[in-house]
Amino acid sequence: MSQQRKLISPPLAGVIFLCLLAGVYLVIWRLFLKPEDTAISKHSVETKPGDALKYWTKGKMRKAKPVKMPHIGKLDPEQKQAQQPPV
C-alpha cells in the first residue's frame, strides 16, 4: 500500500502573528530610520555648451587638477551646521 503524506499546514493564528510581527518591525524601522541629507541644489548655467568646448582644450585638460570634494559625515555635537544658501 502507498503511504500518503499529510501536509501540515501552519495554524492560522501563527501566520497572523508572524505577519503582525513583520508589520510592526517595518513600522518601527521606518520611524527610526534617519534619512541622509539628500538635498538637491539647482543652479542655472548661462554659458553656451559650445563656449565650454572651446575653453577646455587638450592642454588645459592635461593641466587640470581635481577639486577636493567635501567629506560628508556625521557632525560633531559642538560643530554648527552650515547655513544653506537661499534657493
N, C-alpha and C positions, 0 to 999 in steps of 0.2 A: 504494500500500500504506500501511496505517496503521502508524504507529510506536508501539510500546508503551514506555511509560516504566517503567523498573525502579525500584522503591522501594529506596533504600539504607537498610538497617537498621543501626543503630549496633552495633558489636561488643559482645558480652555483657560482656567484661572492662571496657570503658569505662563501661558503665552501672553495673556493680557498683562500680567505683572512684568514680564520682560519688555514688552512694548512701552509700558508706562515708565519703566526704569530708563530705557533708552531715550524717551522723550524728555524726561527730567534732566538727564545728562546733557542733552543737546541744548536745552534752555539755559542751564547753568553755564555751559561752555560759551554760549553766545553772549550772556550777560557779562561775564568776567573777562571776555576776550578784549584786550586793549588793541584797537586798530592802530597801525602805524600812521604817522602823519603823511597822508597821501594827497597833499595839497597840489593842485595843478596850477601852474602860473602860465599866463599867456602874455605875449607881447607881439606887437606888430613890427614888421621889418619894412623899412622904407626903401631900401636899396633894391635894385633890379637883380635878378639872378645872373644876367649877363655881365654886370659890373663885378660881381663876386668872382666869376670865372676868369675875367681879365686880370683881377688883382692877384689871385693865387696862381702864380707862375710856378714852374718846376723848381726854380731856385729858391723861392720863398717857401715852398712845401718842404724842401730838404732842410732848410734852416729853422723851420718851425719847431717849437718846443711845447710839449703838453702842459696844460694848466693844471695845477694841483686842485683836485676835487675836494670839497669839504667832507670831513668824516662825520657821518651822522650816526650817533649812538645815543645811549641814554644820557640825559642831562644830570649833572650833579645837583643835589638839592640846593646848594648855595649859588649855583650859576643861574642867572636870569635868562629867560627866553628872549631871543632876538625879536624885535618888532617886525612884523611883516609889512612891506610897503603897501599902500592902498592900491587897489586894482583900478 
